[in-house]
Amino acid sequence: MKGLGPVAAAAAAFVGTHFLLSHPLRKPIVDTVGSAAFLGIYSAVAAATLGWLVLAYLAAPAGRLLWPVGDGLWAAATVVMLLASILLIGSIVRNPALPNPGPPTAVPAEARGVFAVTRHPMMWAFALWGICHIAVYPVAANIVVATAIIVLALVGAALQDRKKRRSSPTLGLSGK
């Protein structure tokens, strides 16, 4: 495990700053500098912490595989990655939450496509990616990075839903 400290610190910074800037710090920063500047700050922090994570990962010792990875595991991960890819691409098509330079995109009355399966198809795609990468490349540094992505995706989706429920209680999002 020697050499994993920088990877763990960078992963914690990447995930932690996403959560802090997306939730408790967002409103005070937006109120102070405005939405456009906030997006610049958020993007800069995300890029810096991701860069740190990449550099820490590359510098970490390779280690050994913690379990054997055979053809069956590769086949299963390939099928799951296909599902993750469908969720990811589907999350970009007709997504009213994505930035749009034109007029605001209307939210459809009924969820369609991957949005009929989950409110967070992109987040589930990232979580499935992380699970597959842990399964087929079980070395310590990779497990730390993939786990950070899984936590960011799934906890982030839950925090988004909680925030949306608080701001629009009539939306009827499932879960309390």
PyMOL CGO cylinders between C-alpha atoms (Angstrom):
from pymol import cmd
from pymol.cgo import CYLINDER

trace = [
    CYLINDER, 0.00, 0.00, 0.00, 3.08, 2.23, 0.12, 0.3, 1, 1, 1, 1, 1, 1,
    CYLINDER, 3.08, 2.23, 0.12, 2.70, 5.00, -2.40, 0.3, 1, 1, 1, 1, 1, 1,
    CYLINDER, 2.70, 5.00, -2.40, -1.10, 5.06, -2.32, 0.3, 1, 1, 1, 1, 1, 1,
    CYLINDER, -1.10, 5.06, -2.32, -1.28, 8.08, -0.01, 0.3, 1, 1, 1, 1, 1, 1,
    CYLINDER, -1.28, 8.08, -0.01, -0.99, 10.62, -2.84, 0.3, 1, 1, 1, 1, 1, 1,
    CYLINDER, -0.99, 10.62, -2.84, -3.59, 8.74, -4.92, 0.3, 1, 1, 1, 1, 1, 1,
    CYLINDER, -3.59, 8.74, -4.92, -6.00, 8.63, -1.99, 0.3, 1, 1, 1, 1, 1, 1,
    CYLINDER, -6.00, 8.63, -1.99, -5.42, 12.32, -1.19, 0.3, 1, 1, 1, 1, 1, 1,
    CYLINDER, -5.42, 12.32, -1.19, -5.97, 13.36, -4.81, 0.3, 1, 1, 1, 1, 1, 1,
    CYLINDER, -5.97, 13.36, -4.81, -9.08, 11.16, -5.08, 0.3, 1, 1, 1, 1, 1, 1,
    CYLINDER, -9.08, 11.16, -5.08, -10.47, 12.68, -1.86, 0.3, 1, 1, 1, 1, 1, 1,
    CYLINDER, -10.47, 12.68, -1.86, -9.76, 16.18, -3.16, 0.3, 1, 1, 1, 1, 1, 1,
    CYLINDER, -9.76, 16.18, -3.16, -11.41, 15.43, -6.52, 0.3, 1, 1, 1, 1, 1, 1,
    CYLINDER, -11.41, 15.43, -6.52, -14.56, 14.00, -4.94, 0.3, 1, 1, 1, 1, 1, 1,
    CYLINDER, -14.56, 14.00, -4.94, -14.65, 16.40, -2.00, 0.3, 1, 1, 1, 1, 1, 1,
    CYLINDER, -14.65, 16.40, -2.00, -14.33, 19.56, -4.05, 0.3, 1, 1, 1, 1, 1, 1,
    CYLINDER, -14.33, 19.56, -4.05, -17.09, 18.35, -6.38, 0.3, 1, 1, 1, 1, 1, 1,
    CYLINDER, -17.09, 18.35, -6.38, -19.40, 17.86, -3.41, 0.3, 1, 1, 1, 1, 1, 1,
    CYLINDER, -19.40, 17.86, -3.41, -18.43, 21.13, -1.69, 0.3, 1, 1, 1, 1, 1, 1,
    CYLINDER, -18.43, 21.13, -1.69, -18.74, 23.25, -4.82, 0.3, 1, 1, 1, 1, 1, 1,
    CYLINDER, -18.74, 23.25, -4.82, -21.95, 21.57, -5.96, 0.3, 1, 1, 1, 1, 1, 1,
    CYLINDER, -21.95, 21.57, -5.96, -23.79, 21.91, -2.69, 0.3, 1, 1, 1, 1, 1, 1,
    CYLINDER, -23.79, 21.91, -2.69, -22.81, 23.99, 0.39, 0.3, 1, 1, 1, 1, 1, 1,
    CYLINDER, -22.81, 23.99, 0.39, -20.44, 26.43, -1.35, 0.3, 1, 1, 1, 1, 1, 1,
    CYLINDER, -20.44, 26.43, -1.35, -22.31, 26.90, -4.63, 0.3, 1, 1, 1, 1, 1, 1,
    CYLINDER, -22.31, 26.90, -4.63, -24.83, 29.54, -3.53, 0.3, 1, 1, 1, 1, 1, 1,
    CYLINDER, -24.83, 29.54, -3.53, -22.39, 31.74, -1.57, 0.3, 1, 1, 1, 1, 1, 1,
    CYLINDER, -22.39, 31.74, -1.57, -19.88, 31.69, -4.43, 0.3, 1, 1, 1, 1, 1, 1,
    CYLINDER, -19.88, 31.69, -4.43, -22.54, 32.38, -7.09, 0.3, 1, 1, 1, 1, 1, 1,
    CYLINDER, -22.54, 32.38, -7.09, -23.94, 35.21, -4.95, 0.3, 1, 1, 1, 1, 1, 1,
    CYLINDER, -23.94, 35.21, -4.95, -20.44, 36.71, -4.71, 0.3, 1, 1, 1, 1, 1, 1,
    CYLINDER, -20.44, 36.71, -4.71, -19.02, 36.25, -8.22, 0.3, 1, 1, 1, 1, 1, 1,
    CYLINDER, -19.02, 36.25, -8.22, -21.99, 35.33, -10.43, 0.3, 1, 1, 1, 1, 1, 1,
    CYLINDER, -21.99, 35.33, -10.43, -22.94, 32.17, -12.31, 0.3, 1, 1, 1, 1, 1, 1,
    CYLINDER, -22.94, 32.17, -12.31, -20.44, 32.47, -15.16, 0.3, 1, 1, 1, 1, 1, 1,
    CYLINDER, -20.44, 32.47, -15.16, -17.47, 33.03, -12.84, 0.3, 1, 1, 1, 1, 1, 1,
    CYLINDER, -17.47, 33.03, -12.84, -18.65, 30.18, -10.61, 0.3, 1, 1, 1, 1, 1, 1,
    CYLINDER, -18.65, 30.18, -10.61, -18.66, 27.81, -13.58, 0.3, 1, 1, 1, 1, 1, 1,
    CYLINDER, -18.66, 27.81, -13.58, -15.12, 28.92, -14.36, 0.3, 1, 1, 1, 1, 1, 1,
    CYLINDER, -15.12, 28.92, -14.36, -14.02, 28.34, -10.76, 0.3, 1, 1, 1, 1, 1, 1,
    CYLINDER, -14.02, 28.34, -10.76, -15.76, 24.96, -10.62, 0.3, 1, 1, 1, 1, 1, 1,
    CYLINDER, -15.76, 24.96, -10.62, -14.19, 23.90, -13.91, 0.3, 1, 1, 1, 1, 1, 1,
    CYLINDER, -14.19, 23.90, -13.91, -10.72, 25.05, -12.85, 0.3, 1, 1, 1, 1, 1, 1,
    CYLINDER, -10.72, 25.05, -12.85, -10.92, 23.22, -9.52, 0.3, 1, 1, 1, 1, 1, 1,
    CYLINDER, -10.92, 23.22, -9.52, -12.26, 20.07, -11.20, 0.3, 1, 1, 1, 1, 1, 1,
    CYLINDER, -12.26, 20.07, -11.20, -9.50, 20.16, -13.84, 0.3, 1, 1, 1, 1, 1, 1,
    CYLINDER, -9.50, 20.16, -13.84, -6.78, 20.80, -11.25, 0.3, 1, 1, 1, 1, 1, 1,
    CYLINDER, -6.78, 20.80, -11.25, -7.90, 18.00, -8.93, 0.3, 1, 1, 1, 1, 1, 1,
    CYLINDER, -7.90, 18.00, -8.93, -8.39, 15.60, -11.84, 0.3, 1, 1, 1, 1, 1, 1,
    CYLINDER, -8.39, 15.60, -11.84, -4.91, 16.46, -13.10, 0.3, 1, 1, 1, 1, 1, 1,
    CYLINDER, -4.91, 16.46, -13.10, -3.51, 15.83, -9.62, 0.3, 1, 1, 1, 1, 1, 1,
    CYLINDER, -3.51, 15.83, -9.62, -5.33, 12.49, -9.51, 0.3, 1, 1, 1, 1, 1, 1,
    CYLINDER, -5.33, 12.49, -9.51, -3.93, 11.45, -12.90, 0.3, 1, 1, 1, 1, 1, 1,
    CYLINDER, -3.93, 11.45, -12.90, -0.37, 12.40, -11.91, 0.3, 1, 1, 1, 1, 1, 1,
    CYLINDER, -0.37, 12.40, -11.91, -0.67, 10.63, -8.54, 0.3, 1, 1, 1, 1, 1, 1,
    CYLINDER, -0.67, 10.63, -8.54, -2.05, 7.51, -10.24, 0.3, 1, 1, 1, 1, 1, 1,
    CYLINDER, -2.05, 7.51, -10.24, 0.76, 7.48, -12.80, 0.3, 1, 1, 1, 1, 1, 1,
    CYLINDER, 0.76, 7.48, -12.80, 3.36, 7.84, -10.03, 0.3, 1, 1, 1, 1, 1, 1,
    CYLINDER, 3.36, 7.84, -10.03, 1.85, 5.08, -7.85, 0.3, 1, 1, 1, 1, 1, 1,
    CYLINDER, 1.85, 5.08, -7.85, 3.50, 1.66, -7.81, 0.3, 1, 1, 1, 1, 1, 1,
    CYLINDER, 3.50, 1.66, -7.81, 1.85, -0.78, -10.20, 0.3, 1, 1, 1, 1, 1, 1,
    CYLINDER, 1.85, -0.78, -10.20, 1.36, -3.43, -7.56, 0.3, 1, 1, 1, 1, 1, 1,
    CYLINDER, 1.36, -3.43, -7.56, 0.09, -6.89, -8.24, 0.3, 1, 1, 1, 1, 1, 1,
    CYLINDER, 0.09, -6.89, -8.24, -3.37, -8.13, -9.18, 0.3, 1, 1, 1, 1, 1, 1,
    CYLINDER, -3.37, -8.13, -9.18, -5.39, -8.79, -6.03, 0.3, 1, 1, 1, 1, 1, 1,
    CYLINDER, -5.39, -8.79, -6.03, -7.40, -11.57, -7.71, 0.3, 1, 1, 1, 1, 1, 1,
    CYLINDER, -7.40, -11.57, -7.71, -7.17, -13.51, -10.95, 0.3, 1, 1, 1, 1, 1, 1,
    CYLINDER, -7.17, -13.51, -10.95, -8.89, -11.98, -13.95, 0.3, 1, 1, 1, 1, 1, 1,
    CYLINDER, -8.89, -11.98, -13.95, -10.03, -14.59, -16.45, 0.3, 1, 1, 1, 1, 1, 1,
    CYLINDER, -10.03, -14.59, -16.45, -11.97, -14.55, -19.68, 0.3, 1, 1, 1, 1, 1, 1,
    CYLINDER, -11.97, -14.55, -19.68, -15.31, -14.89, -17.89, 0.3, 1, 1, 1, 1, 1, 1,
    CYLINDER, -15.31, -14.89, -17.89, -14.73, -11.74, -15.86, 0.3, 1, 1, 1, 1, 1, 1,
    CYLINDER, -14.73, -11.74, -15.86, -13.61, -9.87, -18.97, 0.3, 1, 1, 1, 1, 1, 1,
    CYLINDER, -13.61, -9.87, -18.97, -16.74, -11.02, -20.83, 0.3, 1, 1, 1, 1, 1, 1,
    CYLINDER, -16.74, -11.02, -20.83, -19.03, -9.93, -17.98, 0.3, 1, 1, 1, 1, 1, 1,
    CYLINDER, -19.03, -9.93, -17.98, -17.29, -6.55, -17.70, 0.3, 1, 1, 1, 1, 1, 1,
    CYLINDER, -17.29, -6.55, -17.70, -17.61, -6.08, -21.46, 0.3, 1, 1, 1, 1, 1, 1,
    CYLINDER, -17.61, -6.08, -21.46, -21.38, -6.61, -21.31, 0.3, 1, 1, 1, 1, 1, 1,
    CYLINDER, -21.38, -6.61, -21.31, -21.69, -4.22, -18.35, 0.3, 1, 1, 1, 1, 1, 1,
    CYLINDER, -21.69, -4.22, -18.35, -19.55, -1.64, -20.17, 0.3, 1, 1, 1, 1, 1, 1,
    CYLINDER, -19.55, -1.64, -20.17, -21.88, -1.88, -23.18, 0.3, 1, 1, 1, 1, 1, 1,
    CYLINDER, -21.88, -1.88, -23.18, -24.77, -1.06, -20.85, 0.3, 1, 1, 1, 1, 1, 1,
    CYLINDER, -24.77, -1.06, -20.85, -22.73, 1.80, -19.34, 0.3, 1, 1, 1, 1, 1, 1,
    CYLINDER, -22.73, 1.80, -19.34, -22.00, 3.14, -22.83, 0.3, 1, 1, 1, 1, 1, 1,
    CYLINDER, -22.00, 3.14, -22.83, -25.69, 3.08, -23.73, 0.3, 1, 1, 1, 1, 1, 1,
    CYLINDER, -25.69, 3.08, -23.73, -26.51, 4.96, -20.52, 0.3, 1, 1, 1, 1, 1, 1,
    CYLINDER, -26.51, 4.96, -20.52, -23.75, 7.52, -21.17, 0.3, 1, 1, 1, 1, 1, 1,
    CYLINDER, -23.75, 7.52, -21.17, -24.69, 8.24, -24.78, 0.3, 1, 1, 1, 1, 1, 1,
    CYLINDER, -24.69, 8.24, -24.78, -28.38, 8.17, -23.92, 0.3, 1, 1, 1, 1, 1, 1,
    CYLINDER, -28.38, 8.17, -23.92, -27.79, 10.73, -21.17, 0.3, 1, 1, 1, 1, 1, 1,
    CYLINDER, -27.79, 10.73, -21.17, -26.59, 13.25, -23.75, 0.3, 1, 1, 1, 1, 1, 1,
    CYLINDER, -26.59, 13.25, -23.75, -29.53, 12.86, -26.14, 0.3, 1, 1, 1, 1, 1, 1,
    CYLINDER, -29.53, 12.86, -26.14, -32.42, 15.26, -25.40, 0.3, 1, 1, 1, 1, 1, 1,
    CYLINDER, -32.42, 15.26, -25.40, -31.15, 16.03, -21.92, 0.3, 1, 1, 1, 1, 1, 1,
    CYLINDER, -31.15, 16.03, -21.92, -32.82, 19.25, -20.72, 0.3, 1, 1, 1, 1, 1, 1,
    CYLINDER, -32.82, 19.25, -20.72, -30.19, 19.63, -17.98, 0.3, 1, 1, 1, 1, 1, 1,
    CYLINDER, -30.19, 19.63, -17.98, -27.26, 19.99, -20.39, 0.3, 1, 1, 1, 1, 1, 1,
    CYLINDER, -27.26, 19.99, -20.39, -26.00, 23.49, -21.23, 0.3, 1, 1, 1, 1, 1, 1,
    CYLINDER, -26.00, 23.49, -21.23, -27.75, 24.83, -24.30, 0.3, 1, 1, 1, 1, 1, 1,
    CYLINDER, -27.75, 24.83, -24.30, -26.68, 28.02, -26.08, 0.3, 1, 1, 1, 1, 1, 1,
    CYLINDER, -26.68, 28.02, -26.08, -30.18, 28.45, -27.54, 0.3, 1, 1, 1, 1, 1, 1,
    CYLINDER, -30.18, 28.45, -27.54, -33.52, 28.81, -25.80, 0.3, 1, 1, 1, 1, 1, 1,
    CYLINDER, -33.52, 28.81, -25.80, -34.10, 26.62, -22.74, 0.3, 1, 1, 1, 1, 1, 1,
    CYLINDER, -34.10, 26.62, -22.74, -34.95, 23.01, -23.54, 0.3, 1, 1, 1, 1, 1, 1,
    CYLINDER, -34.95, 23.01, -23.54, -38.41, 22.07, -22.34, 0.3, 1, 1, 1, 1, 1, 1,
    CYLINDER, -38.41, 22.07, -22.34, -38.58, 19.24, -19.84, 0.3, 1, 1, 1, 1, 1, 1,
    CYLINDER, -38.58, 19.24, -19.84, -40.70, 16.48, -21.40, 0.3, 1, 1, 1, 1, 1, 1,
    CYLINDER, -40.70, 16.48, -21.40, -43.88, 15.53, -19.55, 0.3, 1, 1, 1, 1, 1, 1,
    CYLINDER, -43.88, 15.53, -19.55, -42.81, 11.90, -19.48, 0.3, 1, 1, 1, 1, 1, 1,
    CYLINDER, -42.81, 11.90, -19.48, -39.28, 10.52, -19.17, 0.3, 1, 1, 1, 1, 1, 1,
    CYLINDER, -39.28, 10.52, -19.17, -38.08, 8.85, -22.36, 0.3, 1, 1, 1, 1, 1, 1,
    CYLINDER, -38.08, 8.85, -22.36, -35.11, 6.73, -23.34, 0.3, 1, 1, 1, 1, 1, 1,
    CYLINDER, -35.11, 6.73, -23.34, -32.55, 6.07, -20.63, 0.3, 1, 1, 1, 1, 1, 1,
    CYLINDER, -32.55, 6.07, -20.63, -34.26, 8.72, -18.49, 0.3, 1, 1, 1, 1, 1, 1,
    CYLINDER, -34.26, 8.72, -18.49, -37.24, 6.35, -18.21, 0.3, 1, 1, 1, 1, 1, 1,
    CYLINDER, -37.24, 6.35, -18.21, -34.85, 3.87, -16.56, 0.3, 1, 1, 1, 1, 1, 1,
    CYLINDER, -34.85, 3.87, -16.56, -33.05, 6.28, -14.21, 0.3, 1, 1, 1, 1, 1, 1,
    CYLINDER, -33.05, 6.28, -14.21, -32.95, 10.01, -13.53, 0.3, 1, 1, 1, 1, 1, 1,
    CYLINDER, -32.95, 10.01, -13.53, -29.16, 9.81, -13.61, 0.3, 1, 1, 1, 1, 1, 1,
    CYLINDER, -29.16, 9.81, -13.61, -28.03, 7.70, -16.57, 0.3, 1, 1, 1, 1, 1, 1,
    CYLINDER, -28.03, 7.70, -16.57, -24.65, 9.44, -16.83, 0.3, 1, 1, 1, 1, 1, 1,
    CYLINDER, -24.65, 9.44, -16.83, -23.92, 8.90, -13.15, 0.3, 1, 1, 1, 1, 1, 1,
    CYLINDER, -23.92, 8.90, -13.15, -24.86, 5.22, -13.41, 0.3, 1, 1, 1, 1, 1, 1,
    CYLINDER, -24.86, 5.22, -13.41, -22.61, 4.93, -16.48, 0.3, 1, 1, 1, 1, 1, 1,
    CYLINDER, -22.61, 4.93, -16.48, -19.67, 6.27, -14.46, 0.3, 1, 1, 1, 1, 1, 1,
    CYLINDER, -19.67, 6.27, -14.46, -20.47, 3.96, -11.54, 0.3, 1, 1, 1, 1, 1, 1,
    CYLINDER, -20.47, 3.96, -11.54, -20.64, 0.92, -13.82, 0.3, 1, 1, 1, 1, 1, 1,
    CYLINDER, -20.64, 0.92, -13.82, -17.37, 2.01, -15.44, 0.3, 1, 1, 1, 1, 1, 1,
    CYLINDER, -17.37, 2.01, -15.44, -15.75, 2.08, -12.01, 0.3, 1, 1, 1, 1, 1, 1,
    CYLINDER, -15.75, 2.08, -12.01, -17.08, -1.34, -11.06, 0.3, 1, 1, 1, 1, 1, 1,
    CYLINDER, -17.08, -1.34, -11.06, -15.83, -2.87, -14.32, 0.3, 1, 1, 1, 1, 1, 1,
    CYLINDER, -15.83, -2.87, -14.32, -12.41, -1.29, -13.95, 0.3, 1, 1, 1, 1, 1, 1,
    CYLINDER, -12.41, -1.29, -13.95, -12.04, -2.62, -10.43, 0.3, 1, 1, 1, 1, 1, 1,
    CYLINDER, -12.04, -2.62, -10.43, -13.13, -6.08, -11.59, 0.3, 1, 1, 1, 1, 1, 1,
    CYLINDER, -13.13, -6.08, -11.59, -10.68, -6.40, -14.51, 0.3, 1, 1, 1, 1, 1, 1,
    CYLINDER, -10.68, -6.40, -14.51, -7.72, -4.42, -13.15, 0.3, 1, 1, 1, 1, 1, 1,
    CYLINDER, -7.72, -4.42, -13.15, -7.64, -5.17, -9.42, 0.3, 1, 1, 1, 1, 1, 1,
    CYLINDER, -7.64, -5.17, -9.42, -4.56, -3.22, -8.35, 0.3, 1, 1, 1, 1, 1, 1,
    CYLINDER, -4.56, -3.22, -8.35, -4.67, -0.90, -5.35, 0.3, 1, 1, 1, 1, 1, 1,
    CYLINDER, -4.67, -0.90, -5.35, -4.21, 2.45, -7.14, 0.3, 1, 1, 1, 1, 1, 1,
    CYLINDER, -4.21, 2.45, -7.14, -6.87, 1.58, -9.71, 0.3, 1, 1, 1, 1, 1, 1,
    CYLINDER, -6.87, 1.58, -9.71, -9.29, 0.51, -6.98, 0.3, 1, 1, 1, 1, 1, 1,
    CYLINDER, -9.29, 0.51, -6.98, -8.81, 3.86, -5.21, 0.3, 1, 1, 1, 1, 1, 1,
    CYLINDER, -8.81, 3.86, -5.21, -9.47, 5.87, -8.40, 0.3, 1, 1, 1, 1, 1, 1,
    CYLINDER, -9.47, 5.87, -8.40, -12.42, 3.75, -9.54, 0.3, 1, 1, 1, 1, 1, 1,
    CYLINDER, -12.42, 3.75, -9.54, -13.97, 3.82, -6.07, 0.3, 1, 1, 1, 1, 1, 1,
    CYLINDER, -13.97, 3.82, -6.07, -13.70, 7.62, -6.06, 0.3, 1, 1, 1, 1, 1, 1,
    CYLINDER, -13.70, 7.62, -6.06, -15.56, 7.74, -9.39, 0.3, 1, 1, 1, 1, 1, 1,
    CYLINDER, -15.56, 7.74, -9.39, -18.24, 5.36, -8.06, 0.3, 1, 1, 1, 1, 1, 1,
    CYLINDER, -18.24, 5.36, -8.06, -18.72, 7.42, -4.88, 0.3, 1, 1, 1, 1, 1, 1,
    CYLINDER, -18.72, 7.42, -4.88, -18.81, 10.69, -6.83, 0.3, 1, 1, 1, 1, 1, 1,
    CYLINDER, -18.81, 10.69, -6.83, -21.38, 9.29, -9.25, 0.3, 1, 1, 1, 1, 1, 1,
    CYLINDER, -21.38, 9.29, -9.25, -23.76, 7.59, -6.82, 0.3, 1, 1, 1, 1, 1, 1,
    CYLINDER, -23.76, 7.59, -6.82, -23.52, 9.96, -3.85, 0.3, 1, 1, 1, 1, 1, 1,
    CYLINDER, -23.52, 9.96, -3.85, -23.56, 12.90, -6.27, 0.3, 1, 1, 1, 1, 1, 1,
    CYLINDER, -23.56, 12.90, -6.27, -26.78, 11.63, -7.86, 0.3, 1, 1, 1, 1, 1, 1,
    CYLINDER, -26.78, 11.63, -7.86, -28.38, 11.21, -4.43, 0.3, 1, 1, 1, 1, 1, 1,
    CYLINDER, -28.38, 11.21, -4.43, -27.31, 14.72, -3.42, 0.3, 1, 1, 1, 1, 1, 1,
    CYLINDER, -27.31, 14.72, -3.42, -28.74, 16.12, -6.67, 0.3, 1, 1, 1, 1, 1, 1,
    CYLINDER, -28.74, 16.12, -6.67, -32.07, 14.44, -5.95, 0.3, 1, 1, 1, 1, 1, 1,
    CYLINDER, -32.07, 14.44, -5.95, -32.10, 15.73, -2.37, 0.3, 1, 1, 1, 1, 1, 1,
    CYLINDER, -32.10, 15.73, -2.37, -31.35, 19.26, -3.56, 0.3, 1, 1, 1, 1, 1, 1,
    CYLINDER, -31.35, 19.26, -3.56, -34.08, 19.03, -6.22, 0.3, 1, 1, 1, 1, 1, 1,
    CYLINDER, -34.08, 19.03, -6.22, -36.62, 17.72, -3.68, 0.3, 1, 1, 1, 1, 1, 1,
    CYLINDER, -36.62, 17.72, -3.68, -35.87, 20.67, -1.38, 0.3, 1, 1, 1, 1, 1, 1,
    CYLINDER, -35.87, 20.67, -1.38, -36.21, 23.24, -4.16, 0.3, 1, 1, 1, 1, 1, 1,
    CYLINDER, -36.21, 23.24, -4.16, -39.24, 21.61, -5.86, 0.3, 1, 1, 1, 1, 1, 1,
    CYLINDER, -39.24, 21.61, -5.86, -41.13, 19.36, -3.43, 0.3, 1, 1, 1, 1, 1, 1,
    CYLINDER, -41.13, 19.36, -3.43, -43.99, 18.97, -5.89, 0.3, 1, 1, 1, 1, 1, 1,
    CYLINDER, -43.99, 18.97, -5.89, -41.84, 17.11, -8.43, 0.3, 1, 1, 1, 1, 1, 1,
    CYLINDER, -41.84, 17.11, -8.43, -42.52, 13.85, -6.62, 0.3, 1, 1, 1, 1, 1, 1,
    CYLINDER, -42.52, 13.85, -6.62, -39.04, 12.41, -6.84, 0.3, 1, 1, 1, 1, 1, 1,
    CYLINDER, -39.04, 12.41, -6.84, -38.99, 8.96, -5.33, 0.3, 1, 1, 1, 1, 1, 1,
    CYLINDER, -38.99, 8.96, -5.33, -37.09, 8.49, -2.09, 0.3, 1, 1, 1, 1, 1, 1,
    CYLINDER, -37.09, 8.49, -2.09, -37.14, 10.61, 1.01, 0.3, 1, 1, 1, 1, 1, 1,
]
cmd.load_cgo(trace, "trace")
